[in-house]
């Protein structure tokens, strides 16, 4: 049986090595929301809520997620026994709309707790099969095409298998064209718009077709499938949906409408591992490749993403950059690394999430802490 006895919520502040810019804003420091889960026997594991500081990627923020977990979600789990982590999503989802990132943090933590108790790796517990995962890099919007080219060349030299270029109107076609011209035709490039365009930009976006990108990610609105379907019919380049896919039904709708040909599965966005696995399976049956995107996670969140990305239909390189890409020092040991072939090793030989959380470092970085035990609260 699976039973959560104690839950500690922590906010830490972790500065990025350099600012990361996308169409909706610039991030220089991450407020990171970590969860420490302990069962009745003292087994401990960790999870991460990927909600951001502002409601620019999704309606959720770190503050709304903290409130939702404390007030509505954690009380559904604390002190109760469950047959396994597979049922947790249904328990959290019943009569609670939205708050997927808050639900995911708890649900994914319960999967990790189950794996740790069973002495199994999280990858194995999820049904993962691969020992190593090809890795891509996401490059933020740069001041000019030359600056982006230099970043892309450096990424290629490091061995990354896919280079994602963030774009927005005014900083798109010429930027991507410059990178393609510099790196050559064989390098896997993609563009990510984070909903910065409308259907009226279809002819403009069609200028990306000759550049042979592996995909254009989320060019239109996050709630939109119909216009994405219209845009996909006008483009040769496959569209990949990210923000638009919030559950398995939306994935099925995308496939039925032809609104995209690839899905980026972020477990935090869809509510956790159970839904991620369901989307993975639907896409595998429909011949739709998937990959695992990133949300500037610490090494804790990276551990969960790596485990998910070991499932068989994650056939495209994910945003699983090593710790040193973003942080001077991560909060886990060993830190996540990538070999010269652009591969991240899946720690299938270690129980649970596969890395050890540096609790002393987390303590040093903690700016807010709250402990929940069976329906009681203890704040410090």
VOBA-1610 file (N, C-alpha, C; in pm, whole numbers, padded with zeros to 5 digits, always signed):
BEGIN
Unk+00083-00120+00000Unk+00000+00000+00000Unk+00087+00125+00000Unk+00034+00231-00055Unk+00106+00358-00066Unk+00037+00459+00025Unk+00114+00517+00118Unk+00054+00610+00214Unk+00148+00728+00235Unk+00097+00847+00217Unk+00173+00970+00240Unk+00147+01017+00383Unk+00253+01023+00463Unk+00239+01059+00604Unk+00273+01205+00631Unk+00371+01258+00555Unk+00414+01396+00578Unk+00457+01459+00446Unk+00426+01585+00430Unk+00458+01658+00308Unk+00516+01793+00347Unk+00635+01824+00297Unk+00697+01954+00323Unk+00708+02031+00192Unk+00652+02151+00192Unk+00659+02239+00076Unk+00772+02338+00098Unk+00852+02359-00006Unk+00964+02453+00004Unk+00970+02540-00120Unk+00994+02666-00099Unk+01031+02753-00212Unk+01177+02787-00199Unk+01252+02761-00306Unk+01391+02801-00311Unk+01410+02902-00423Unk+01516+02981-00416Unk+01550+03076-00521Unk+01681+03031-00584Unk+01678+03009-00714Unk+01796+02960-00784Unk+01821+03049-00905Unk+01928+03129-00902Unk+01954+03219-01015Unk+02005+03144-01137Unk+01956+03182-01254Unk+02005+03126-01379Unk+02144+03180-01410Unk+02224+03099-01480Unk+02357+03144-01517Unk+02351+03264-01611Unk+02244+03271-01691Unk+02224+03384-01781Unk+02074+03401-01804Unk+02026+03520-01839Unk+01882+03539-01862Unk+01832+03451-01976Unk+01708+03401-01962Unk+01646+03318-02065Unk+01522+03391-02115Unk+01522+03423-02245Unk+01415+03506-02301Unk+01332+03427-02401Unk+01200+03432-02382Unk+01105+03378-02480Unk+01008+03491-02516Unk+00910+03460-02601Unk+00822+03566-02650Unk+00739+03630-02541Unk+00717+03559-02430Unk+00630+03613-02324Unk+00707+03676-02209Unk+00840+03678-02214Unk+00913+03744-02107Unk+01053+03690-02088Unk+01123+03747-01988Unk+01261+03712-01956Unk+01268+03658-01815Unk+01344+03551-01796Unk+01362+03491-01663Unk+01510+03500-01626Unk+01538+03554-01508Unk+01676+03563-01460Unk+01698+03480-01333Unk+01592+03454-01260Unk+01598+03374-01139Unk+01472+03290-01130Unk+01489+03166-01087Unk+01373+03078-01073Unk+01333+03066-00927Unk+01207+03098-00901Unk+01145+03059-00775Unk+01101+02915-00796Unk+01164+02823-00730Unk+01140+02681-00753Unk+01066+02622-00634Unk+00962+02546-00663Unk+00873+02488-00564Unk+00904+02339-00554Unk+00964+02298-00443Unk+00999+02159-00419Unk+00907+02097-00315Unk+00881+01968-00330Unk+00799+01893-00236Unk+00882+01776-00184Unk+00885+01762-00053Unk+00948+01647+00011Unk+00837+01558+00067Unk+00831+01434+00020Unk+00725+01341+00059Unk+00784+01231+00147Unk+00715+01201+00257Unk+00760+01098+00351Unk+00643+01006+00382Unk+00667+00875+00375Unk+00559+00782+00407Unk+00567+00740+00554Unk+00475+00654+00597Unk+00465+00617+00737Unk+00588+00541+00786Unk+00664+00481+00696Unk+00783+00406+00733Unk+00909+00490+00723Unk+00894+00617+00690Unk+01009+00706+00683Unk+01078+00710+00547Unk+01019+00647+00447Unk+01074+00653+00312Unk+01053+00794+00257Unk+01158+00851+00198Unk+01156+00991+00154Unk+01180+00999+00004Unk+01109+01090-00062Unk+01140+01123-00201Unk+01104+01269-00225Unk+01134+01317-00346Unk+01116+01457-00380Unk+01046+01473-00513Unk+00975+01584-00526Unk+00910+01620-00651Unk+00921+01771-00667Unk+00884+01820-00785Unk+00894+01963-00814Unk+00768+02009-00886Unk+00717+02123-00844Unk+00606+02187-00914Unk+00666+02288-01011Unk+00630+02277-01140Unk+00697+02357-01243Unk+00628+02490-01272Unk+00527+02525-01194Unk+00458+02653-01217Unk+00557+02769-01206Unk+00536+02869-01292Unk+00627+02983-01296Unk+00588+03094-01201Unk+00665+03201-01207Unk+00640+03315-01121Unk+00519+03395-01166Unk+00495+03400-01297Unk+00386+03477-01356Unk+00295+03384-01436Unk+00168+03420-01454Unk+00077+03335-01533Unk+00090+03361-01682Unk+00214+03348-01735Unk+00235+03375-01878Unk+00241+03249-01962Unk+00282+03137-01904Unk+00279+03010-01977Unk+00146+02941-01956Unk+00101+02938-01833Unk-00029+02881-01798Unk-00092+02971-01693Unk-00221+02950-01661Unk-00283+03032-01557Unk-00221+03012-01419Unk-00151+02901-01400Unk-00096+02871-01268Unk+00034+02949-01242Unk+00059+02974-01115Unk+00185+03029-01070Unk+00232+02949-00949Unk+00353+02972-00905Unk+00401+02903-00786Unk+00312+02932-00666Unk+00258+03053-00659Unk+00176+03091-00544Unk+00038+03024-00549Unk-00023+03017-00667Unk-00153+02950-00675Unk-00137+02800-00652Unk-00028+02744-00700Unk-00005+02600-00681Unk+00016+02567-00533Unk+00091+02652-00465Unk+00113+02632-00322Unk-00021+02631-00248Unk-00104+02729-00278Unk-00236+02739-00213Unk-00321+02616-00245Unk-00323+02575-00373Unk-00406+02462-00414Unk-00362+02333-00346Unk-00232+02313-00336Unk-00181+02192-00271Unk-00217+02192-00123Unk-00194+02304-00057Unk-00219+02309+00087Unk-00368+02297+00121Unk-00451+02369+00046Unk-00592+02379+00084Unk-00679+02266+00030Unk-00652+02219-00091Unk-00744+02127-00156Unk-00686+01990-00188Unk-00559+01984-00229Unk-00506+01861-00286Unk-00435+01772-00185Unk-00342+01827-00111Unk-00269+01745-00014Unk-00362+01677+00088Unk-00469+01745+00138Unk-00558+01677+00232Unk-00623+01551+00175Unk-00630+01539+00044Unk-00688+01419-00018Unk-00594+01299-00010Unk-00466+01325+00015Unk-00367+01217+00015Unk-00314+01185+00154Unk-00291+01287+00235Unk-00226+01266+00364Unk-00306+01173+00454Unk-00238+01071+00504Unk-00300+00979+00598Unk-00386+00871+00535Unk-00397+00871+00402Unk-00479+00770+00334Unk-00390+00665+00267Unk-00443+00546+00253Unk-00369+00438+00186Unk-00426+00416+00047Unk-00335+00393-00049Unk-00374+00372-00188Unk-00307+00246-00241Unk-00375+00182-00336Unk-00320+00060-00395Unk-00194+00086-00475Unk-00181+00205-00531Unk-00063+00238-00611Unk-00075+00377-00667Unk+00030+00427-00730Unk+00029+00565-00780Unk-00065+00586-00898Unk-00106+00478-00962Unk-00193+00490-01078Unk-00327+00555-01045Unk-00371+00546-00921Unk-00503+00599-00884Unk-00497+00744-00835Unk-00378+00797-00815Unk-00365+00927-00751Unk-00424+01040-00836Unk-00403+01037-00966Unk-00455+01144-01050Unk-00607+01155-01037Unk-00675+01040-01038Unk-00820+01043-01025Unk-00866+01101-00893Unk-00793+01072-00786Unk-00827+01125-00654Unk-00811+01277-00653Unk-00704+01327-00713Unk-00679+01471-00713Unk-00769+01545-00811Unk-00811+01477-00915Unk-00886+01543-01023Unk-01035+01553-00994Unk-01085+01473-00905Unk-01229+01468-00881Unk-01279+01602-00826Unk-01367+01666-00903Unk-01432+01792-00863Unk-01334+01907-00840Unk-01213+01897-00896Unk-01118+02009-00890Unk-01074+02037-01034Unk-01122+02146-01089Unk-01088+02180-01227Unk-00955+02253-01233Unk-00879+02222-01336Unk-00753+02290-01356Unk-00650+02254-01252Unk-00558+02348-01225Unk-00449+02330-01129Unk-00365+02207-01163Unk-00341+02187-01293Unk-00268+02068-01336Unk-00127+02061-01279Unk-00060+02175-01270Unk+00078+02172-01221Unk+00083+02137-01074Unk-00012+02186-00997Unk-00020+02150-00856Unk-00050+02001-00842Unk-00145+01951-00919Unk-00178+01808-00915Unk-00058+01724-00956Unk+00010+01768-01060Unk+00123+01691-01111Unk+00234+01678-01008Unk+00262+01785-00935Unk+00369+01780-00836Unk+00342+01671-00733Unk+00219+01664-00684Unk+00185+01560-00587Unk+00181+01422-00652Unk+00117+01413-00767Unk+00102+01283-00832Unk+00236+01223-00870Unk+00324+01303-00927Unk+00455+01254-00966Unk+00538+01217-00844Unk+00521+01293-00736Unk+00588+01256-00612Unk+00542+01121-00559Unk+00414+01092-00575Unk+00363+00963-00529Unk+00416+00848-00615Unk+00431+00872-00745Unk+00496+00770-00830Unk+00639+00746-00783Unk+00711+00854-00754Unk+00849+00840-00708Unk+00854+00770-00572Unk+00758+00799-00485Unk+00754+00733-00355Unk+00730+00584-00371Unk+00640+00548-00461Unk+00613+00406-00486Unk+00737+00336-00539Unk+00806+00399-00634Unk+00926+00339-00691Unk+01032+00320-00583Unk+01051+00422-00498Unk+01151+00414-00393Unk+01120+00301-00296Unk+00993+00289-00254Unk+00953+00182-00162Unk+00976+00044-00222Unk+00954+00033-00354Unk+00968-00096-00422Unk+01111-00128-00461Unk+01202-00033-00441Unk+01340-00054-00481Unk+01360-00051-00630Unk+01269+00015-00701Unk+01274+00022-00847Unk+01307+00164-00891Unk+01365+00176-01008Unk+01387+00311-01062Unk+01253+00369-01106Unk+01243+00501-01103Unk+01121+00566-01150Unk+01097+00534-01296Unk+01202+00528-01376Unk+01188+00490-01517Unk+01122+00354-01530Unk+01171+00256-01456Unk+01114+00121-01464Unk+00969+00122-01416Unk+00940+00196-01309Unk+00803+00197-01255Unk+00704+00257-01354Unk+00752+00350-01439Unk+00665+00413-01539Unk+00653+00330-01666Unk+00736+00230-01683Unk+00734+00151-01806Unk+00839+00195-01907Unk+00938+00270-01861Unk+01046+00312-01950Unk+01131+00195-01994Unk+01193+00212-02110Unk+01271+00102-02167Unk+01412+00142-02206Unk+01440+00270-02215Unk+01569+00311-02270Unk+01669+00346-02161Unk+01795+00317-02191Unk+01904+00344-02098Unk+01961+00485-02116Unk+01952+00538-02236Unk+02005+00672-02266Unk+01904+00747-02353Unk+01902+00878-02338Unk+01802+00960-02406Unk+01871+01071-02484Unk+01839+01087-02613Unk+01897+01198-02689Unk+01843+01331-02638Unk+01930+01430-02636Unk+01899+01556-02568Unk+01909+01674-02664Unk+01812+01765-02651Unk+01816+01888-02726Unk+01839+02006-02634Unk+01859+02122-02693Unk+01879+02244-02616Unk+01781+02350-02665Unk+01736+02433-02574Unk+01647+02543-02607Unk+01723+02674-02593Unk+01731+02750-02703Unk+01804+02877-02703Unk+01704+02992-02700Unk+01718+03079-02603Unk+01628+03193-02591Unk+01649+03293-02703Unk+01557+03387-02714Unk+01564+03490-02817Unk+01688+03577-02793Unk+01765+03597-02900Unk+01889+03673-02892Unk+01873+03811-02955Unk+01971+03897-02931Unk+01962+04036-02977Unk+01968+04050-03127Unk+02037+03956-03195Unk+02051+03962-03340Unk+02081+03824-03394Unk+02069+03803-03526Unk+02094+03670-03583Unk+02234+03618-03556Unk+02334+03704-03561Unk+02471+03659-03539Unk+02489+03602-03399Unk+02428+03666-03301Unk+02438+03616-03164Unk+02372+03478-03152Unk+02260+03459-03219Unk+02193+03329-03216Unk+02277+03223-03286Unk+02339+03259-03396Unk+02426+03165-03468Unk+02539+03117-03377Unk+02601+03209-03304Unk+02711+03170-03216Unk+02664+03074-03108Unk+02546+03100-03053Unk+02491+03009-02952Unk+02462+02871-03012Unk+02407+02870-03130Unk+02373+02744-03195Unk+02499+02665-03231Unk+02602+02732-03277Unk+02727+02664-03310Unk+02790+02602-03185Unk+02784+02674-03075Unk+02837+02620-02951Unk+02759+02498-02905Unk+02627+02503-02920Unk+02543+02389-02881Unk+02574+02267-02967Unk+02592+02289-03095Unk+02624+02178-03185Unk+02758+02116-03147Unk+02854+02199-03112Unk+02986+02149-03074Unk+02980+02067-02946Unk+02885+02099-02858Unk+02870+02025-02733Unk+02802+01890-02754Unk+02741+01869-02868Unk+02680+01740-02898Unk+02530+01733-02893Unk+02462+01845-02870Unk+02316+01842-02863Unk+02256+01787-02992Unk+02153+01703-02977Unk+02091+01634-03091Unk+01983+01717-03159Unk+01936+01821-03094Unk+01832+01907-03150Unk+01852+02046-03094Unk+01835+02148-03178Unk+01850+02285-03134Unk+01717+02357-03155Unk+01660+02402-03044Unk+01533+02473-03048Unk+01560+02622-03040Unk+01503+02696-03134Unk+01522+02840-03142Unk+01392+02909-03104Unk+01393+02984-02996Unk+01277+03063-02959Unk+01261+03178-03059Unk+01136+03202-03102Unk+01111+03308-03200Unk+00992+03392-03156Unk+00981+03511-03215Unk+00866+03598-03200Unk+00865+03691-03321Unk+00751+03755-03350Unk+00746+03845-03465Unk+00858+03948-03459Unk+00927+03963-03572Unk+01040+04055-03579Unk+01173+03990-03548Unk+01169+03873-03486Unk+01291+03799-03454Unk+01267+03651-03485Unk+01247+03624-03613Unk+01211+03489-03651Unk+01277+03441-03780Unk+01225+03479-03896Unk+01269+03419-04022Unk+01419+03439-04044Unk+01466+03562-04035Unk+01606+03588-04061Unk+01696+03520-03959Unk+01649+03511-03837Unk+01727+03446-03731Unk+01742+03297-03761Unk+01631+03232-03792Unk+01635+03088-03819Unk+01713+03061-03948Unk+01693+03144-04048Unk+01765+03127-04174Unk+01916+03139-04152Unk+01957+03231-04067Unk+02100+03248-04041Unk+02159+03124-03974Unk+02085+03066-03880Unk+02133+02946-03813Unk+02141+02829-03911Unk+02038+02813-03992Unk+02039+02704-04089Unk+02156+02721-04187Unk+02178+02842-04234Unk+02288+02865-04327Unk+02423+02838-04266Unk+02438+02865-04138Unk+02566+02844-04072Unk+02590+02698-04035Unk+02485+02629-03988Unk+02503+02493-03937Unk+02486+02386-04044Unk+02422+02419-04155Unk+02405+02322-04261Unk+02273+02248-04255Unk+02249+02170-04358Unk+02118+02109-04377Unk+02090+01989-04287Unk+02194+01928-04231Unk+02175+01803-04158Unk+02144+01821-04010Unk+02159+01941-03958Unk+02136+01965-03816Unk+01986+01977-03788Unk+01940+01910-03683Unk+01799+01914-03647Unk+01767+02045-03577Unk+01693+02130-03647Unk+01651+02258-03593Unk+01500+02262-03579Unk+01452+02336-03481Unk+01310+02362-03468Unk+01291+02504-03416Unk+01172+02557-03434Unk+01140+02691-03384Unk+01024+02679-03286Unk+01030+02759-03179Unk+00926+02758-03077Unk+00875+02900-03059Unk+00746+02920-03083Unk+00688+03054-03082Unk+00615+03088-02953Unk+00583+02989-02870Unk+00508+03016-02745Unk+00386+03105-02769Unk+00308+03070-02872Unk+00180+03136-02902Unk+00194+03282-02942Unk+00303+03317-03008Unk+00328+03459-03039Unk+00264+03504-03171Unk+00198+03413-03245Unk+00146+03447-03378Unk-00005+03423-03384Unk-00066+03470-03493Unk-00206+03443-03523Unk-00213+03379-03661Unk-00332+03333-03696Unk-00349+03270-03827Unk-00320+03367-03940Unk-00334+03495-03917Unk-00302+03594-04019Unk-00154+03595-04055Unk-00071+03532-03971Unk+00073+03524-03998Unk+00109+03399-04077Unk+00011+03328-04132Unk+00039+03201-04200Unk+00138+03216-04314Unk+00118+03317-04399Unk+00211+03336-04511Unk+00351+03369-04461Unk+00357+03445-04356Unk+00487+03477-04298Unk+00556+03351-04246Unk+00483+03269-04170Unk+00540+03147-04115Unk+00577+03047-04224Unk+00508+03054-04337Unk+00540+02964-04449Unk+00681+02987-04501Unk+00740+03100-04471Unk+00879+03125-04511Unk+00977+03034-04438Unk+00931+02969-04331Unk+01015+02873-04261Unk+01020+02738-04332Unk+00923+02710-04420Unk+00917+02579-04486Unk+01046+02543-04558Unk+01107+02634-04636Unk+01230+02596-04706Unk+01349+02565-04616Unk+01338+02596-04488Unk+01451+02578-04397Unk+01453+02438-04335Unk+01356+02354-04372Unk+01355+02212-04332Unk+01369+02194-04181Unk+01283+02263-04107Unk+01278+02243-03962Unk+01208+02112-03930Unk+01244+02052-03819Unk+01174+01929-03781Unk+01035+01961-03725Unk+01016+02087-03680Unk+00883+02128-03633Unk+00883+02276-03603Unk+00761+02333-03598Unk+00735+02464-03539Unk+00644+02439-03421Unk+00688+02481-03304Unk+00614+02451-03182Unk+00521+02566-03143Unk+00396+02532-03118Unk+00294+02619-03062Unk+00298+02761-03119Unk+00273+02777-03250Unk+00274+02912-03306Unk+00154+02996-03266Unk+00036+02932-03245Unk-00088+03005-03221Unk-00132+02990-03075Unk-00252+03039-03045Unk-00301+03046-02908Unk-00304+02913-02837Unk-00288+02921-02705Unk-00275+02798-02626Unk-00404+02717-02621Unk-00520+02781-02637Unk-00646+02707-02634Unk-00694+02665-02772Unk-00614+02694-02874Unk-00662+02682-03011Unk-00622+02550-03076Unk-00718+02479-03131Unk-00691+02363-03216Unk-00737+02387-03359Unk-00851+02454-03376Unk-00907+02475-03509Unk-00811+02556-03597Unk-00761+02666-03545Unk-00671+02749-03625Unk-00537+02681-03648Unk-00492+02603-03552Unk-00371+02524-03576Unk-00393+02425-03690Unk-00512+02366-03696Unk-00542+02274-03806Unk-00539+02347-03940Unk-00594+02467-03943Unk-00591+02546-04067Unk-00448+02582-04104Unk-00369+02620-04006Unk-00230+02655-04033Unk-00151+02533-04080Unk-00173+02418-04017Unk-00100+02298-04056Unk-00128+02262-04202Unk-00249+02285-04248Unk-00280+02256-04389Unk-00207+02350-04484Unk-00163+02463-04435Unk-00093+02560-04520Unk+00058+02549-04511Unk+00108+02467-04419Unk+00252+02452-04400Unk+00297+02310-04429Unk+00416+02299-04485Unk+00479+02168-04500Unk+00544+02125-04370Unk+00598+02221-04296Unk+00665+02191-04170Unk+00565+02139-04067Unk+00596+02029-03999Unk+00505+01980-03896Unk+00488+02080-03783Unk+00365+02094-03735Unk+00340+02171-03614Unk+00346+02077-03493Unk+00404+02127-03387Unk+00407+02057-03258Unk+00325+02138-03160Unk+00235+02073-03090Unk+00155+02143-02990Unk+00210+02117-02850Unk+00210+02225-02774Unk+00259+02223-02636Unk+00146+02270-02546Unk+00131+02401-02529Unk+00031+02456-02439Unk-00111+02408-02469Unk-00139+02375-02595Unk-00275+02334-02634Unk-00313+02196-02580Unk-00214+02114-02546Unk-00243+01977-02504Unk-00237+01969-02352Unk-00353+01970-02289Unk-00363+01969-02144Unk-00417+01837-02087Unk-00461+01748-02174Unk-00510+01617-02130Unk-00515+01526-02251Unk-00552+01400-02228Unk-00551+01302-02336Unk-00660+01332-02439Unk-00771+01391-02394Unk-00877+01425-02490Unk-00831+01531-02588Unk-00756+01628-02541Unk-00703+01730-02632Unk-00604+01670-02730Unk-00528+01572-02687Unk-00438+01503-02779Unk-00516+01428-02886Unk-00623+01361-02845Unk-00708+01291-02942Unk-00771+01390-03040Unk-00813+01506-02989Unk-00871+01608-03076Unk-00769+01660-03177Unk-00646+01681-03132Unk-00541+01727-03223Unk-00522+01629-03338Unk-00517+01503-03304Unk-00497+01401-03408Unk-00616+01397-03503Unk-00737+01400-03448Unk-00858+01395-03530Unk-00868+01515-03623Unk-00833+01633-03574Unk-00845+01756-03653Unk-00726+01781-03745Unk-00617+01709-03722Unk-00496+01738-03797Unk-00434+01870-03758Unk-00448+01906-03630Unk-00399+02035-03582Unk-00249+02035-03554Unk-00186+01921-03562Unk-00042+01909-03542Unk+00000+01767-03571Unk+00131+01747-03581Unk+00184+01615-03614Unk+00281+01564-03509Unk+00303+01643-03405Unk+00396+01610-03297Unk+00339+01670-03168Unk+00366+01606-03055Unk+00324+01661-02926Unk+00445+01668-02832Unk+00457+01781-02766Unk+00552+01799-02657Unk+00478+01767-02528Unk+00517+01659-02461Unk+00453+01620-02336Unk+00535+01676-02220Unk+00477+01772-02150Unk+00533+01820-02025Unk+00444+01767-01913Unk+00495+01679-01830Unk+00407+01617-01730Unk+00341+01718-01636Unk+00411+01827-01604Unk+00349+01928-01520Unk+00229+01993-01585Unk+00236+02013-01715Unk+00126+02080-01786Unk+00000+01994-01792Unk+00016+01862-01799Unk-00100+01774-01819Unk-00150+01709-01691Unk-00086+01737-01578Unk-00136+01684-01452Unk-00063+01564-01397Unk+00051+01528-01457Unk+00130+01420-01398Unk+00160+01306-01493Unk+00209+01198-01432Unk+00257+01084-01511Unk+00144+01001-01572Unk+00035+00982-01500Unk-00072+00896-01554Unk-00126+00953-01683Unk-00151+01084-01687Unk-00201+01147-01809Unk-00092+01150-01916Unk+00032+01175-01876Unk+00143+01173-01972Unk+00153+01038-02041Unk+00141+00931-01963Unk+00147+00797-02019Unk+00030+00771-02113Unk-00088+00820-02078Unk-00205+00803-02164Unk-00187+00877-02296Unk-00135+01000-02290Unk-00109+01075-02414Unk-00002+01004-02496Unk+00102+00957-02431Unk+00207+00880-02499Unk+00148+00762-02574Unk+00059+00688-02509Unk+00002+00568-02570Unk-00089+00602-02688Unk-00171+00706-02674Unk-00258+00749-02783Unk-00174+00791-02903Unk-00069+00866-02878Unk+00017+00911-02987Unk+00091+00794-03052Unk+00136+00701-02971Unk+00205+00584-03026Unk+00112+00505-03119Unk-00012+00490-03077Unk-00109+00419-03161Unk-00141+00496-03288Unk-00135+00629-03282Unk-00169+00713-03397Unk-00050+00751-03482Unk+00068+00701-03450Unk+00186+00734-03528Unk+00235+00876-03509Unk+00206+00934-03393Unk+00247+01071-03361Unk+00366+01067-03267Unk+00482+01115-03309Unk+00597+01115-03218Unk+00579+01218-03106Unk+00639+01190-02992Unk+00634+01282-02879Unk+00774+01307-02828Unk+00788+01416-02752Unk+00913+01445-02684Unk+00881+01518-02555Unk+00979+01526-02466Unk+00957+01584-02332Unk+01020+01722-02326Unk+00935+01822-02305Unk+00982+01959-02293Unk+01023+01992-02152Unk+01092+02105-02138Unk+01139+02147-02007Unk+01076+02278-01963Unk+01083+02304-01832Unk+01027+02425-01771Unk+01130+02491-01679Unk+01257+02486-01718Unk+01365+02540-01635Unk+01363+02476-01496Unk+01351+02343-01494Unk+01346+02271-01367Unk+01484+02263-01301Unk+01482+02242-01172Unk+01604+02201-01102Unk+01630+02054-01133Unk+01735+02000-01071Unk+01766+01859-01093Unk+01659+01764-01046Unk+01573+01809-00954Unk+01462+01724-00909Unk+01361+01706-01021Unk+01314+01816-01078Unk+01222+01807-01190Unk+01283+01738-01310Unk+01413+01760-01332Unk+01481+01693-01443Unk+01477+01542-01425Unk+01491+01494-01303Unk+01486+01350-01276Unk+01353+01290-01320Unk+01245+01359-01290Unk+01113+01310-01330Unk+01098+01311-01482Unk+01148+01416-01548Unk+01139+01425-01693Unk+01220+01316-01762Unk+01340+01290-01711Unk+01425+01187-01770Unk+01357+01051-01760Unk+01296+01022-01646Unk+01227+00894-01630Unk+01114+00881-01730Unk+01034+00987-01747Unk+00924+00983-01843Unk+00976+00966-01985Unk+01082+01039-02019Unk+01134+01036-02156Unk+01197+00903-02193Unk+01209+00812-02097Unk+01262+00679-02130Unk+01155+00587-02187Unk+01028+00633-02192Unk+00923+00553-02255Unk+00946+00545-02406Unk+00897+00440-02471Unk+00941+00410-02609Unk+00900+00508-02716Unk+00788+00582-02701Unk+00747+00671-02809Unk+00805+00812-02796Unk+00892+00833-02700Unk+00965+00960-02694Unk+01082+00950-02791Unk+01050+00964-02919Unk+01147+00937-03024Unk+01224+01060-03071Unk+01185+01178-03025Unk+01256+01301-03060Unk+01332+01351-02938Unk+01448+01414-02958Unk+01526+01462-02844Unk+01445+01559-02758Unk+01452+01542-02627Unk+01379+01629-02536Unk+01462+01746-02488Unk+01397+01838-02418Unk+01467+01951-02357Unk+01521+01906-02221Unk+01625+01825-02223Unk+01677+01763-02102Unk+01822+01803-02081Unk+01849+01931-02100Unk+01986+01981-02089Unk+02045+01950-01953Unk+02177+01931-01946Unk+02242+01904-01818Unk+02231+02021-01721Unk+02257+01992-01594Unk+02244+02094-01489Unk+02326+02219-01519Unk+02447+02200-01570Unk+02537+02313-01592Unk+02488+02408-01700Unk+02389+02367-01778Unk+02334+02456-01879Unk+02265+02577-01814Unk+02203+02556-01699Unk+02124+02661-01636Unk+02178+02709-01501Unk+02242+02619-01424Unk+02275+02652-01285Unk+02425+02643-01260Unk+02475+02735-01176Unk+02614+02723-01131Unk+02630+02597-01046Unk+02527+02566-00969Unk+02529+02446-00887Unk+02385+02401-00868Unk+02358+02277-00898Unk+02223+02222-00887Unk+02197+02180-00743Unk+02078+02125-00720Unk+02041+02082-00584Unk+02042+01931-00570Unk+02098+01859-00670Unk+02103+01714-00666Unk+02246+01667-00690Unk+02271+01543-00646Unk+02398+01478-00670Unk+02372+01333-00713Unk+02435+01287-00822Unk+02519+01367-00910Unk+02434+01465-00993Unk+02496+01573-01037Unk+02425+01663-01126Unk+02401+01594-01260Unk+02299+01641-01331Unk+02267+01583-01461Unk+02371+01626-01564Unk+02420+01529-01639Unk+02521+01556-01740Unk+02480+01493-01873Unk+02551+01531-01977Unk+02528+01479-02112Unk+02662+01436-02169Unk+02667+01322-02238Unk+02793+01281-02296Unk+02817+01351-02430Unk+02930+01325-02492Unk+02967+01392-02615Unk+02879+01360-02733Unk+02799+01255-02721Unk+02705+01218-02827Unk+02566+01277-02803Unk+02553+01365-02704Unk+02425+01429-02678Unk+02325+01339-02609Unk+02372+01245-02527Unk+02285+01149-02460Unk+02291+01168-02308Unk+02175+01161-02245Unk+02165+01163-02099Unk+02136+01021-02052Unk+02210+00975-01953Unk+02190+00840-01902Unk+02070+00835-01809Unk+01985+00736-01827Unk+01871+00714-01739Unk+01919+00630-01620Unk+01903+00677-01497Unk+01955+00602-01381Unk+01864+00485-01342Unk+01860+00386-01429Unk+01772+00271-01406Unk+01828+00175-01302Unk+01950+00199-01258Unk+02012+00113-01157Unk+01996+00167-01016Unk+01921+00277-01000Unk+01900+00336-00868Unk+01751+00347-00840Unk+01714+00320-00716Unk+01572+00327-00680Unk+01525+00471-00679Unk+01398+00490-00710Unk+01338+00622-00705Unk+01383+00712-00817Unk+01407+00840-00788Unk+01434+00938-00894Unk+01576+00929-00947Unk+01662+00851-00882Unk+01794+00824-00940Unk+01903+00921-00903Unk+01870+01027-00830Unk+01970+01122-00781Unk+01938+01152-00634Unk+02037+01204-00563Unk+02021+01237-00422Unk+02005+01388-00408Unk+01901+01430-00338Unk+01881+01572-00315Unk+01979+01620-00208Unk+02048+01729-00236Unk+02141+01791-00142Unk+02057+01874-00043Unk+02017+01812+00065Unk+01924+01876+00158Unk+01986+01999+00222Unk+02115+01995+00250Unk+02181+02112+00310Unk+02176+02231+00214Unk+02197+02205+00086Unk+02190+02315-00011Unk+02046+02365-00024Unk+01951+02273-00027Unk+01811+02314-00033Unk+01775+02400+00088Unk+01822+02359+00205Unk+01796+02438+00326Unk+01853+02579+00312Unk+01973+02589+00257Unk+02036+02720+00241Unk+01959+02810+00144Unk+01896+02747+00044Unk+01826+02823-00060Unk+01680+02849-00026Unk+01629+02784+00078Unk+01486+02793+00110Unk+01449+02930+00164Unk+01344+02988+00105Unk+01292+03117+00153Unk+01153+03102+00214Unk+01091+02987+00196Unk+00958+02963+00250Unk+00942+02812+00269Unk+00880+02775+00379Unk+00866+02633+00410Unk+00736+02610+00484Unk+00669+02500+00452Unk+00544+02466+00520Unk+00531+02314+00526Unk+00503+02263+00643Unk+00491+02119+00662Unk+00347+02080+00687Unk+00302+01979+00615Unk+00164+01930+00626Unk+00168+01786+00676Unk+00088+01759+00777Unk+00080+01623+00831Unk-00065+01590+00856Unk-00116+01495+00784Unk-00257+01449+00796Unk-00352+01567+00804Unk-00373+01662+00769Unk-00471+01771+00785Unk-00428+01876+00886Unk-00309+01864+00942Unk-00261+01972+01028Unk-00152+02049+00954Unk-00134+02175+00989Unk-00035+02259+00921Unk+00067+02307+01024Unk+00193+02307+00980Unk+00297+02366+01063Unk+00382+02457+00976Unk+00374+02587+00998Unk+00444+02683+00913Unk+00570+02733+00983Unk+00678+02750+00901Unk+00801+02811+00952Unk+00850+02911+00849
//
